[in-house]
Amino acid sequence: MILRTLLFRGICLGVAALAGFSLYRIGLLDASRVGPALSNLAEFTSSLFPPNDDVLPTLLDAMLETVQIAFVGTLLGFLISLPLAFLCARTLFGLAVTAPARLTVGAIRTVPSILWGVLFVVAYGLGPEAGALAISFYTVGYLGKLYYEAFEAVDPEVMEAVRGTGGNRLQLIAYAVLPESANALISNLLFMFEYNIRASTIMGFVGAGGIGFYMLGYLQLLQYQNLMTALLLTFVVVMAVDYLSARLRGLVLPSQQPTRRAPVLAAVTSLWR
Amino acid sequence: MDARSILGMQAAAPAGTQASGAGNAPAPGGSLCIEARDLWFTYDGRAYVLKGVTLGVRRGAMTMVLGRSGSGKTTLLKTLKGLTRPQRGTVTVLADDRLDDRRAPAHAVAYLPQGLGLVRSLSALDNALTGALSRVGTLRSLARSFPKATLEEAKETIARLGLAHKLYEPVYRLSGGERQRVAIARALMQKPSVILADEFVSQLDPITADEILEMMRAVSREGISLLITTHETHVVARFGDRIVVMRDGGVIHDGPSGSLSEDGMVAILR
């Protein structure tokens, strides 16, 4: 007990020391810079107002493109990540399959979305195609991991029972893995779409389409009132998507309780039947 | 009748372990549908969970395996099903002449895990249909397009078990007893020669448990063998055609119904 207390105190002290060192290294402990920083911030903030609504029609069109990039990117990413996640699941495949599949997902996840954007701008040229592809790869990196973890969390007794009926691997996926993890699949997909709306905004900074392209231009041309309009529009859209996503989640996933997480699947299977 | 082995490993006797108790040869009399000989199994390479278990399950009989927690009952069932592979010993599934069975022999062995292993978000009917997966083509099953005969068979099986009105009800909305029936329906849809059920009425109230076990008895009268593990002596005394008692990974008693009183069971388990 005493050893654990000492260990805990040691860890707390270590974290505090690391935080202090990091703050010093990045310059946040330099009091002489705080005053000018606040003054600059106040000046910049005042130059953002009033927002310029003349640019609204142009920005609305660009915002629509951003949402489309996020939507297409999320959809493509979902379609790629689903089979890849099956290959990553150790409850479905052996090490010879899961190791390279996990390495692939890990490697994709390592690259930030903005770098995927640069890569596809180089490959495809400027425009939303590059943005959508960048978002899809970024999505694969994250959904791939979240999905294979969900697949591996399926109750082993369900897997044993379905396997025990003589079902092959594909049937095991269709009759045990997918139904049992449907909630996690849908919930993570909705979250990824919300996240990708924000990520797609940044895509324009590297010329991969959407409202970010205009934001960067306004910044470079010091047109801060136009920038404020773009920021407000982005805020409204992000809030709207969050709200709609929450409503959709509430509709199909009324609860995260395992015993109540079936309505979406029941609806899907009834349509399928 | 031909013997088809689903597990056929032979290995040197594990050092430092001994077969315990009785059951060194399968019980004589009556045809067997599944036979285990000298099963040894360890999860960690050190402590053996099964120590030389030899057991025969008779065709059409309700064999009850009684034992305390940790006596090796679940591991025995998993080994008989082929879900775990013994370090030593064999499990032989004997083909049933009544079935025109071209499937792999393991498919004739249905397994009901303790938690039933039902897919909660699927309907009772869909869960029952999973029992027929080995008989239906992969593409048809993936498209949820089961042959009409199989679909009707699943509906009739569920109806026979008293759940006709809950065919399309998702399992998460069913009661414990109803889930038990769906699990039995899934097992029956597998067209098994033997059903291995692990402690599967332990969590039910006594009346529902009796109903389910009566149902299982009716199933055994149709010629399907049953091997049910339990730790409840009254269940064994009331329903077992054959009583097997396990302790510390070995079989310490294997005899017909009535060969042990309830008090005798308690005494032998201590």
Interface residues (C-beta under 8 A of the other chain):
Chain A: D155 E157 V158 M159 E160 A161 V162 R163 G164 T165 G166 G167 N168 L170 Q171 A174 Y175 A176 P179 E180 A182 P258 T259 R260 R261 A262 L265 A266 T269 S270 W272 R273
Chain B: K78 K81 L83 R103 A104 A106 H107 V109 A110 Y111 L112 P113 Q114 G115 L116 G117 L118 V119 R120 S121 L122 S123 D126 T130 G131 A132 L133 S134 T138 S141 L142 R144 Y168 P170 Y172 A183 R186 Q190
